[in-house]
Amino acid sequence: MAQAYFPTEVTSPNKELANLLSGERQLKVEDVQEAYVEQKDRLVNAIDATKSIMLDLQTFNKDQWIIRYPQYKEAIETVSPTTAPRRKSLRRSLTFVDDPVTETEVVVRKKMQRSVTVSPISEHTEEEETDEDASSDFNVLRLDLQLGPNSTVTSLVSQLEKSSIANLLDERISASLNHVEKLRLRVEDTSSKVLVTGDLNAGKSTFVNALLRREVMPVDQQPCTTAFCEVHDAAENKGVEEVHIISQGHSYDVNDESSFTRASISELEDIVGENEDNKRIFKLYLADTRTPSESLLNNGVVDISLIDAPGLNRDSLNTTALFARQEEIDVVVFVVSAENHFTLSAQEFLINASKEKAYLFIVVNKFEQIKNKEKCRRIVLDQIKLLSPRTYENADDLVHFVDSAAALQPYTANPTFDDLESSLRSFVLVKRSKSKLHPVSTYLNNLLADVELLAGANSIVANTELEQAKESLAQVKPVLERMKNGQESLEESLETLEEEGASGASSKSKLILTQALERVGQGKLGIDNPLVPLPSYPGIFGVWNFARDVRKALLASLDTAVKLAEDEARMITSAGVDRIKDIGEHHLPAAVDRNRRVFMPEAMFSSVRKAGKGSTKNRRSLTVVAGGVHGLGIGLAQRPDMQETTFFDLFDVQHQFWLHFGDGQSDKATTADEESAAPTALGLASVGVGALTMVGGQAIGAKGLIEGIIRVSDLFGNETVRKWAAPVLGAVTIGMTAYLVLELPNSIPKTVGRRVRASVLRLHGDDDVSFIDAHAFRISRETRKVLRLASWDLRGRFNGAMEERGKEVQAKEEIAKRATRAMEWFGELGRKSEEIRVNARLGSDA
C-alpha cells in the first residue's frame, strides 16, 4: 500500500482531526499502522483464546455439566422518606430459568469496564455492596424466551427441563463461535467495509453519491432499496469502472469471471430495476480522481468499500438480511431523515448494532429543510443517547446534521458535509482501532462478560450443591454405617427369635398333649375346662350309650387340648411378631416405612396345605385343621373309626389278664392306680373268660366239646356238687349284680380312656413320629412360618433401606465430586476470561 502523509493545512473544522494532522506532531500513516497492527495482533490472540474457551464451555455443557442459565433481579430495598438516598445497591436476586422459584442473594461486582462478576452475598460487606452500579444482564448469550407480549420468561421456562435450557444455551454458544470465526476474518482483513443504511427514503443513495462526488446510485425511483450495492475503488479491478452482478449466496472472485456478470456503470439503474425480484449483490468499481487526502475510496491507506443497503422498513426479509450482514461490517453509517427521526425499525437496528459496535456514525439527512433546527437536534440527540450511549458521548465526531443533496451541487461550498467527510475519513482511516477493531473488542468483551456471569452463577450453584451434598452425607452416611454394622446383629436376632418361637411352641405343645393323653388314659378329660364334659351314668340299661358318650367326651377333650396347644402357639407367635417389630424399630432408620399390617393370630392353623402340583401320590401330611388330621379336616371326636364302641369298652379282658397274670402292664402302658388295683369279682370273671379265651383254641374241636359235656355231666351227677351248686350260683349272681351297680360307672371311663389312648397312639403307629410329636411339629412349623414371614418383611425393608441409603450416599458423593470439579472448572474459566480481557485490553477505548 502506498505511503502517504496527511496535509498540515486543513479546512475542516473537525478539531480532533485538525489537532492530529497539524503542527510538529504530524503523524505518518505508518505510525498509525504500527499501533493498529499491535492492537490487531492482541485482538487476534484474544479471539483465538475466546474461541478455545467457548469450545470448552460447549463441551462441558454437553458432556459433564448442564450449565444453568441465570437471571438477575434488583433487590427490593425499603427506604425511609427521612433517610438520605443511597447509591444503587449491588445486591441481586439470582434465580434460574429452569427453576424460577428458588432464589439466591448475590452481589454483582464490577471488575472491569463492561464486565461484571457475581459472588455470594456473604463474601461482601455493606460498604462494598453500595460501591457502584453494575449491569448484571447478558449481552451475547441472552436467551430470547418470550413468545408474545403477555408471556414472561418465568411462565415459559417453568415448563422447560434443564436439558432444554442447556440446548438453547448450546445454540447460543454455537452462534457465538460462528460469529467469533467471522470476527477473526474481519480483523485479519486489511480492508474496511462501511455499511450505509437507514430507513426507506432517508436519502442513503444520495448520501453515497455525495461521498463519491458523482451521481452513481439511482435516486429517483429508489431501485437500490432491494439489493446490496457495494462500491469499491477501481484500482481493485485493474482500474476498470464496471458493475459485477453476483447471485446471493455464491462465492465471488474478482479474478474469476465465471463468478459474476459484467455490466457498465451507465446500465446500473436498469440492471437493478430488472433484478428487483431476484436476490443479487452489485459490486461497483469506481475511479475517484480526487487526491488520496480527499477521497474515501482512493485514500492510499486501506481498501474501502461502501455498501448501500436496502431500507430497513422495506420488508422484513431485507431487514433480516441486513441484520445478518452486521458481523462482516466494520463501520455502520446510519442515515436518518431529519423529518422522521428514528422509526421503530431504526431503533431496533441501532440497539442491536450497539451490542457490538459501541460507536456508530450517524448522518441526520435533509436537515436544511427543518425550520426549528435546535429542536430537531435536541430530539435526535436524546434518542441517540438512549440507543447508543457511546455514540452520544462522541456526538461531535460521530453525529452530523447535513443535507446530502446540497453537497452534490457543483461549485457550492458545504462546510457541514466537508466536516462530516473529514470525520468519516478520520474514523475509518486514522481511528481504525476504534472503527474496525473496537467493535470486535466490544463483542469479545461482552461475550467474555457473559461467560464470567455464567461461570460465577454456576460456581454459586455448584457450591450450593456441594454444601447440600455434604450436609446430606453428614446425615445419611452415619445411618448407612450404622446399618452395615447392625446387619449381622439383626440377622442373629431374627434367627434366634425364630428358633426360640418355634422351639417354645413345640415344647408347649408337647407338654399340653402329653398331659392330656395321660389324663385320658386315666379315664379323665384331657384338660380342666373341656367343651364336652363327661356324661353321667344312666344306669345298667344305658351302659352301652354311656360308654359311647364317654369315648366322645375323651376324644373331644383331646381335640380341645390340640386347640389349647395352638392357642399357646398363637400367643408365642404374637409375642414374637411384637419382638420383631421392636427389632425393626431399633435397626430401621426413622424415615423408613414400618410394616403396617396387623397380625391376626386367629388366622393361624386355618388353611389346609395341599399336595404339590403334579404329584402322582397322595402325600401324607401331619397338618391338622382344628385338631384333625390332614385329609379329613375334622377332629378325633368326629372320626367314625374312633367313635366305634365295642364290648371291650365295658370289659377290658385283655387288660385284666395282663394286669393279674402278666408283668403288670397293658399292651402299651398302665397307670400306677391300675397296677395297684385289688382283684374284684368282675376281675375274676374277666380272668376266667380270658383264660377260657386263651385255651379256647384247644377246646373248639368236636371231641373236646363232647368230653367237656361228659365231664360236666359227671360233675353235676355228684351229690356234693349238686349240694354246693346253688350257693355258688347265688354268690356269682350277687357279685355280678354288685359289680354292675358299683363298678361299671368308674371302670368304663378308665377302660375307654385306656383304649382311646391306645387308639391315638396306634393312629400314627406307621409313622416315624407319634401323635404328640406330629402336632408339636405342625404347630412349631406354623409358628416358624409366621415369624419367618415377619422376619423376611423386616429383612426386606432393612436391606431395601440400606440399598437406598447406599445409592443416596453414592449419588451425593458423585454430586459432591461433580460440584467440586465444576467449581474448579468454572473458577478457572472466569480467571481465563479475565486474563484474556486484561491482555487484550478489551473494554478500553485505547
CORGI-V899144 format. One line per field, one symbol per residue. ss: DSSP state (~ for helix, > for strand, _ for the rest). phi: phi as a letter, one per 20 degrees, with the letter a starting at -180 (. if undefined). psi: psi as a letter, one per 40 degrees, with the letter a starting at -180 (. if undefined). A space follows every 50 residues. Layout:
ss->???
phi->???
psi->???
//
This chain:
ss->____>_________~~~~~~~_~~~__>~~~~~~~~~~~~~~~~~~~~~~ ~~~~~~~~~~~~~______>>>>>________________>>>>>>__>> >>>>>>>>>>>>__>>>>>>~~~__~~~~_____________________ __~~~~~____~~~~~~~~~~~~~~~~~~~~~~~~~~~___>>>>>>>__ ___~~~~~~~~~__________~~~~_>>>>>>~~~~____>>>>>>___ ______~~~_>>>_~~~~~~~~~~_____>>>>>>>______________ ___>>>>>_______~~~~~~~~~~~~~__>>>>>>>______~~~~~~~ ~~~~______>>>>>_~~~___~~~~~~~~~~~~~~~_~~~~~_~~~~>> >__~~~~_______~~~~~~~~~~~~~~~~_~~~~~~~~~~~~~~~~~~~ ~~~~~~~~~~~~~~~~~~~~~~~~~~~~~~~~~~~~~~~~~~~~~~~~~~ ~~~~~~~~~~~~~~~~~~~~~__________________~~~~~~~~~~~ ~~~~~~~~~~~~~~~~~~~~~~~~~~~~~~~~~~~~~_____________ ~~~________________________________~~~_~~~~___~~~_ __~~~~~~~~~__________~~~~_____~~~~~~~~~~~~~~~_____ _~~~~~~~~~~~~~~~~_~~~~~~~~~~~~~~~~~~~~~~~~~~~~~~~~ ~~~~~~~~~~~~~_______~~~~~~~~~~~~~~~~~~~~~~~~~~~~~~ ~~~~~~~~~~~~~~~~~~~~~~~~~~~~~~~~~~~~~~~~______
phi->.febdffedcefffffffffddmfegdeffffffffffffffffffffff fffffffffffeecbffeeecccffecedffeeffdfffefcdeccfebf ffccfcdededcfmbcccbgffeceffffdfbfbfcdedeefeededafd edfffeefeeefffffffffffffffffffffffffffffecddedbqff menffffffffelbedffcfdlfffdbedddcffffdmmeeaddecffne fccfedffebcebeffegffffffdfedecdddddcedeffgfdeefeem dcfdcedeefffefafffffffgfegfdeecdddecffedmeffffffff fffffddfddeddeemffeefeffffffffffffgeebgffffdffeddc dccffffefflcfcfffffffffffffeefdffeeeefffffffffffff ffffffffffffffffffffffffeefffffffffeffffffffffffff fffffffffffffffffffffendffcfcffdfffefeofedffffffff gfffffffffffffffffffffffffffffffffffdeffeefefefefd ffffldddeefffnfecfefcefddlneegodmceffdeffeefdcfffe cefffffffeceencefdaceffffefefcffffffffffffffeffede fffffffffffffffffffffffeffffffffffffffffedeggeefgf ffffffgfffffgdfeeecegfffffffffffffffffffffffffffff fffffffffffffffffffffffffffffffffffffffelfneef
psi->hiiiiiidhiehehddddddeiaefhhidddddddddddddddddddddd ddddddddddddddhhhhhiihihhhhhhideiihiihiehihhiidege dhihhihhhhdihfhiiiiideeiiddddfciihifiicdfhhgeheide iiddddeeeiiddddddddddddddddddddddddddeheihhhhhiaih eefddddddddefigdhhedefdeeeihhhhihddeffehhihhhhhhei ihhdeheeeihiiiddedddddddfdehhihhhhhihheiidediddgee cihhhhhhiiidfdidddddddddedeehdhhhhhihedeahiddddddd dddeddhdhihhhgifdeehdgdddddddddddddddgdddddfdddehh hihdddeehifhhgddddddddddddddddfddddddddddddddddddd dddddddddddddddddddddddddddddddddddedddddddddddddd dddddddddddddddddddddeeiididgidhihiiheidefdddddddd dddddddddddddddddddddddddddddddddddddiidehhiheihhh deeifeihhiiiieheihhhiehhhfeiihddeiadeehddeehhidedd hgddddddddeaeeiadciiiddddeiiiiddddddddddddddeddeed iddddddddddddddeehdddddedddddddddddddddddddddddddd dddddddddddddfdeieiidddddddddddddddddddddddddddddd dddddddddddddddddddddddddddddddddddddddefieie.
//
